[in-house]
Amino acid sequence: MIIGVGLEEIDEAFNWLVLILGTLSGALIGSMHLFPLPVPPLTPNIEIQFIKLLYVPFIVLVISWLSSRLVQNQKIRIVLKSFSWLYALLLLFADLLFLASVILVYDVRGTLLGVVVSWVPSLVYLGAVRKRYQQIFPDSKFLNSTKTQVLFCIIITSLTSLQMIVSIPLVQ
């Protein structure tokens, strides 16, 4: 396999994922008034809280991906690309849960469905993205260690979930 060709393909797939995330976030910001919020009044600046919920993670994603393209050290590049993919998948599934809540008029994030769906991105990353990167970077200890990869997924998923919990609109 030619390394450049495989890397270009997975990078192009990631670029499409970011485009989809941006479009979905823009649509969700426009429909935040439909989200099933608690009955008590929320903070007066709910729009700002939704922007933090949807766009701050997007900025983190863009910075991590651009860094993975610019960094010279291959080990750091692999970790940044892996983080970016997993983080983007987590954001996609969080946005899809948000969208499901709008459609169902019920906040599904704290339900069993929400908990199960929050771990799907890790399975997609481990089953597809990681395997693709292993073909491109066969000597990577980071990618070839299953324990390290599972721990990586647990840490990133937990931190992203915590970030989402801290960012949700607050009841006064």
N, C-alpha and C positions, 0 to 999 in steps of 0.2 A: 504494500500500500504506500502511496506517495503521501508523506506527512502533510504537506501543504494543502493538498486537495481535501483530505478528510477534515482538517482543521477549518478550512474555508466553508465546508458544508455545515458543520455544527455551529460555526459562528453566524452563518447566514440564518440558520434556524432560530438562533437566539435573537438575532435582530428582528425577526418576524414576531417572536414572542413578546419582545418589548413594545413593538408597534401595537400589538393586540392589547397588551396591558394598558398602554397610554389611552387607547380608544375606549376601552372598558372603564377606566378610571374617569375619563371625561364624561361618559354617559352616566355613570353612577353619581357624580357630583351634581349633574343636572337633575337627577331624580331623588336626591336625598330627602326631599319632603315626603316621599312615599315610604321611606324606611319606617318599620314599626318601632317607634320609640316609646319609652316608658311614659305613663300618664302624667306624672308631675312635671312641672316646667323644667326645661333644660337650661343650660347656660345661655346667656344672651347672645353669645358669639358662636352659635352652633356651626355656622358655615366655616369658621376658622378651624374648629375641631374636626370637621369632615375633611378639610384640606390637609390637616396634619395626618389624618388617618389614611388618606389615599395618595397624597403627593410626596410627603417626606420619605416614605419607604421607596418611592419611585426614584427620588434623588439619590438615595443610598445605592440603589441598584445601578444607576447610570455611572456613579463615581466608581463603584467596584468593577464594573465591566470595562470602563475606559482605562482604569488602572491595569487591568489584566492585559489590555492591548498594548500598553506602554512600558510596562515593567520588563527589565532585561533578564532577571533571574527566572529560570524556567520553573523551579520549585514553587516560587511565589506565584508565578503566572498560573500554574495548574490549580493552586488553592483558590486564587481569586476567580478563575473561570468556574470552578466547581461551586464556590459560594454563590456567584452570580446566577448560575443556573438554578440551584436549589432555592435561593431567595426569590427569584422570579416565579418559579413554580408555586412557591408558598403564597406569594402575592396574588397570583392568578386564582388559586383556589380560595383564598380569602375574599377576593372580589366576587367569585362565583357564589360563595355563601351569602355575601351581601346582596347580590342580585336575587338569589333564591328567597331571601328574607323579604325583599321588595315584592316579588311575585306572589309569594305565599301569604303576605301580610302577617308574618310571624317571624320573630328573630330566631333563626335556626343555629346561630353560632354556639350557644351553650348546650345544645342538645346532643344526643348520641351521634346523630348524623354529622354535626359540626366537628365533634371530636374525631370521628373516623376519617372524615374528609381532610382534616388537618395533617394526617399522616400519609395521605396518598402522594403528595409531592415527593416525599422521601423515597417511596417505592418506585416512582417514575424515575427519579434521579439515579437510584441504585441500579435499576433494571435497564435503563436505556442510556442516559447521559454518561454515567460512569463507564459503562462498557465501551462506549464510543471513544471516550478519552483514553481508556486503557489501550485501545488499538493505535491511537495517535502517539501516546506517550508510554510505550511498553515498559520503560525502566523506572517509572514513577513509584516510589515506595508508598506515597500517600494514596494513590489510586489502587494499588495492589493489596493493601491491607484492609481486609474486610472489617476488622474491629475498629480501625481508625475511621473508616467510612461510615459505619453505623454510629459511632460516637459523634462524628461530624454532623450527621443528620439530626441526631437527638439534640445536640447543642444549638444548631441553627434553627431548628423547628421550635424549640423551647424559647429561645431569645426572640424569635419573630412573633410567637404567640404572646409573649409578655409585652412586646412592643405594641401589638394590636390592642391588648387589654388596656394598656396605659393610654392609648390614643382615642378610645371610644368616647363619644359624647357623654358628659356627666350630668347627672340629675342634681339640681340645686337642693 
